[in-house]
């Protein structure tokens, strides 16, 4: 019996030490990861609407968006993040739209879809087809829309299109009703 208690105590000590080391490393890397994600968002906004100054706003329901302004403080469009669960992960898409809600471009910020299938949503060949499409009516070709789905990844393609459409309609409603904070 003593032997098993000794083994249990040794296993407990190793577990505590390993957990402590993991917690310490996590505490060191968490701020670095957060800063990297914030910088990635800034870079994506600047890529979507180059040369703009971005002014952050928030709707009453807590959704944030940015108004892109030129050097004369005239609005160029809007930038927002659309997110929805895809086939195997939450897909975060930054979207730039003009004042008429036509898409300027999109950037996939984060996804964990199947490599070789859904992960191809980050490819320029997929994201480029969103440009100049009306965000308020965006659909994939399986739903009688203009966006050609990725082969073998219809769920991922549909998720991106639907999240953009829903978020754009939500933003439009908030702007029309003055639903900003």
Protein Blocks (a to p, Z undefined) as FASTA:
>chain_A
ZZmmmmmmmmmmmmmmmmmmmmmmmmmmmmmmmmmmmmmmmmmmmmmmghiacdddddfk
opacdddddfkopafbdcdddddddfkbccdddddddfkopafbdcdfbdcbdehilmmm
mpmklmmmmgopafklgccfklopabdcdehilmmmmmmmmmmmmmmmmmmmmmmnopaZ
Z
